[in-house]
Amino acid sequence: MDFLLRFVLVDIPEAFLLLTIGLAMFNISVFDKKKQAIFFSLLFSIAGEVLSFVEVPYQPKVLLMFVLTTLFVFVLYRFNLLKSVFIGMTAICSMFVAESIVIMIFNSQQIYWAEILSTTLQTLTIRVLYFGIFLLLALILRLMKFDIQRFLPQNHYNRSLFLLVLVGSVEFLLILFLNTSFFLRNNNSELAAIYTPQFQFFIQLLILAFFIIIVILFRIYLHLTINRVEEETGTPYLNSIHDLVTAIRSIKHDSLNHYTAINGFLKKGYVDLAKEYVEQLLQETVTVEKSVDTSSQVLESIKNPAVASLLQSKMEVCLAERIALSMNIKTLSQFSQIKTYDLIKVLGNLFDNAIRATSYELEENRFIRLEWGQTDGEHYLMIENSGPTIPKDKLPAIFQAGYTTKKGGEGGLGLVIVKTVTDRYGGKIQVHSEEGVTSFRISFLSK
């Protein structure tokens, strides 16, 4: 009779509440699938009684109950293995924490384990307190609509960091428990199942295991971080190389045209025309050389190698497209608060738009001017170029997805990306376009 009462009034409610807490960690109500909840409670209670009947020691019993809880959840609820393991761990940890809290409460009143279950009233009190802790925890989680998945990073880089912090926290709690358990063991000598030296050894093994996991996770996180850095910095370099190759092909194409023209003059005996043509090319080459030297000196003040590489490639493209490029960099900080990958997005898209806009102009009218500096209150970047004027009524729409001035209608995402990155870092964009000159000015408050 005592066994039946304990099974119905203690074991099943305990299993039901533990499942409630485990599901509440994912904002799932235990009443959503009542049949599964009933089956779980029965299976959990039967497993606990069987392990107690065969006198399995506390440590392996806890481990077995965790494995069985995970298995029951996995089979009954069809969750993935990781989610089932987390629910099983939450249930067993809740049980373990509730037991420790109850013991410490009684210990604070100078009532130790030998006396806690000595009377029916105290037995009833400890069970009510034990279940009360479960109910309170479950209610808090459900009222908060707590969902652990909201805190899990979606990308695998941050997920590794999250797991690293989580395992480190568990490691810290185990070390804390190991230290406080000595006090509890000395004052609850008959609670040998939990606080025996063997159990202390078991906790120490767990601490060692978690330490090994931390080392492995740190290695994984470090590897992923290195790969991410290489990916984010490598992409701009690859794009820059592509621009350089394109510029070289364009210059080569122009050179062939010049050689063909000179050859044609010479074949027909137009020596004076050939001489005049060559002198024009030499004059143009000297002018370009001076411009390149000036721009190269400016690039030396760029502290970020990825940004310097990007600007170098854009300079070569401007050279190939006969675009007069001037750069004036007045500050050494150059948006140091912005991640390189995001900075490349802003510069790359603004330059690409400027180069494309100047292509509508005659060669003698093509120009791009970059100014990068700071005032007392802000850091700013301005890119100005010749090209078609953007109508005033169209200016608000240029940062919307799909807006484009390309004849084929393709693209329309460059300025959206620029606006998104600028907003993310708390900056602002000003656009001015009239009389065939368009400028974009991006600024951030000085910190």
C-alpha positions, 0 to 999 in steps of 0.5 A, spaced: 500 500 500 505 504 501 509 503 495 502 504 491 501 511 494 508 513 493 508 511 486 501 515 485 502 521 489 510 522 489 513 518 483 508 520 478 507 528 480 515 528 480 516 525 473 510 530 470 513 536 473 520 534 471 517 533 464 514 540 465 520 544 466 524 540 461 519 542 455 518 549 458 525 551 456 523 550 449 516 554 450 512 548 450 506 546 454 506 539 457 499 539 456 500 540 448 501 532 448 497 529 454 498 522 452 506 523 451 506 526 458 502 521 461 506 515 458 513 519 460 511 520 467 509 512 468 515 510 464 520 515 468 516 513 475 517 505 474 524 506 472 526 510 478 522 505 482 526 499 479 533 502 480 531 503 487 529 496 488 535 493 485 539 498 490 543 501 484 548 507 488 546 514 487 551 516 482 549 511 477 542 511 478 542 519 476 546 517 470 541 512 468 535 516 469 538 521 465 539 516 459 532 514 460 529 520 460 533 522 454 531 516 451 523 517 453 523 524 450 526 522 444 521 516 442 515 519 445 516 526 442 520 525 436 525 531 438 532 531 435 537 528 439 540 534 441 533 537 444 532 531 447 539 531 451 537 538 453 530 536 456 533 530 459 539 534 462 534 540 465 530 535 468 535 531 472 539 538 474 532 540 476 531 534 481 538 535 483 538 542 485 531 541 488 534 536 493 540 540 494 535 546 496 531 542 501 537 539 504 540 546 505 533 549 508 533 544 513 540 544 515 539 552 516 534 550 521 539 545 524 535 539 522 539 534 518 538 528 514 537 523 520 532 527 522 528 530 516 524 523 515 523 521 522 516 524 522 510 523 518 509 531 518 516 532 516 516 527 510 510 531 508 513 538 509 519 536 505 515 533 499 511 539 499 517 543 499 520 539 494 514 539 489 513 547 490 520 548 487 518 544 481 512 548 480 515 555 482 520 554 476 515 551 471 510 557 472 516 562 472 518 559 465 511 558 462 509 565 464 516 568 461 514 564 455 522 562 455 525 559 449 532 557 450 532 557 442 532 564 442 538 565 445 542 560 441 546 563 435 544 561 428 551 561 425 556 556 427 561 561 429 557 564 435 554 557 436 561 554 438 562 560 442 555 559 446 557 552 447 564 554 450 560 559 455 555 554 457 560 548 458 564 553 462 558 555 466 557 548 468 564 546 469 564 552 474 557 550 477 560 543 478 567 546 482 562 550 486 558 544 488 564 540 489 566 545 494 560 546 498 558 539 498 563 538 503 559 542 508 553 538 507 556 531 507 559 533 514 552 535 517 548 530 513 553 524 515 547 519 513 546 522 506 552 517 504 549 516 497 550 523 495 556 526 499 560 520 499 568 520 497 566 516 491 561 521 489 566 526 490 570 522 485 565 522 480 564 529 480 571 530 479 571 526 473 565 530 470 569 536 472 575 533 468 571 531 462 568 538 461 575 541 461 576 536 456 570 538 452 572 546 453 579 545 450 575 541 444 570 547 443 575 552 444 579 549 438 573 548 434 571 556 435 579 558 434 579 554 427 572 557 425 574 564 427 580 563 423 576 561 417 571 566 418 577 572 418 580 569 412 574 568 408 572 576 410 578 578 409 580 574 403 573 576 399 575 583 398 582 581 396 579 576 391 575 582 388 580 587 388 584 582 384 579 581 379 578 588 378 586 589 377 585 583 372 579 587 368 583 593 368 590 590 365 585 587 360 582 594 358 589 597 358 592 592 354 586 593 349 587 600 349 594 599 347 593 594 341 588 600 338 594 605 339 599 600 336 594 599 330 593 606 329 600 608 329 602 602 324 596 605 320 599 612 319 606 609 318 604 604 312 601 610 309 607 614 310 603 619 315 609 620 319 607 627 322 601 624 324 604 618 327 609 623 331 603 627 333 599 621 335 605 619 339 607 625 342 599 626 345 600 619 348 606 621 351 603 627 354 597 623 356 602 618 360 606 623 363 599 626 366 597 619 368 603 617 371 603 624 376 596 622 378 598 615 379 604 617 383 599 622 387 594 617 389 599 612 391 602 616 396 595 617 398 594 610 399 600 609 403 596 613 409 591 607 409 592 603 415 587 597 413 591 593 408 584 590 405 581 597 404 588 599 401 588 594 396 580 595 394 582 603 393 588 600 389 584 596 384 579 601 383 584 606 381 587 601 376 580 601 373 579 608 373 585 609 369 583 603 364 576 607 364 579 614 363 576 616 369 580 622 373 581 620 380 583 624 386 583 622 393 584 626 399 585 622 406 585 627 411 585 622 417 588 616 420 582 613 423 578 611 417 572 608 421 576 604 425 570 602 429 567 599 423 569 591 421 573 591 415 568 586 411 563 592 412 567 597 410 569 594 404 562 593 402 561 600 403 567 603 399 566 597 394 559 599 392 560 606 392 566 606 388 562 601 383 556 606 382 561 612 381 565 608 376 558 606 372 555 613 373 561 616 369 561 611 364 555 615 361 560 621 360 565 623 355 572 621 357 574 628 358 568 629 363 569 623 367 571 624 374 571 621 381 573 625 387 574 621 394 575 625 400 576 622 407 576 626 413 574 628 420 571 634 423 570 636 431 564 632 431 564 627 426 568 622 421 566 622 414 567 619 407 565 623 401 565 620 394 563 625 388 562 623 381 560 626 374 554 622 371 547 623 370 543 627 375 538 623 379 532 627 380 530 629 386 523 625 387 527 619 386 533 620 391 528 617 397 528 611 393 535 609 391 536 606 398 530 601 396 531 594 394 530 593 386 532 601 384 537 601 379 539 606 373 542 600 369 539 599 362 538 592 363 534 593 370 539 588 374 542 590 380 539 595 385 542 592 391 549 596 392 546 602 395 541 598 400 547 594 402 551 601 404 545 604 407 544 597 412 551 597 414 551 605 415 545 604 419 548 598 423 553 603 426 549 609 427 551 613 421 547 617 416 548 618 409 547 625 405 546 624 397 546 631 393 545 630 385 545 636 380 548 639 374 551 632 372 555 631 379 552 626 384 555 625 391 554 621 397 557 623 404 557 618 410 558 620 417 559 617 424 559 621 430 566 622 433 567 617 440 
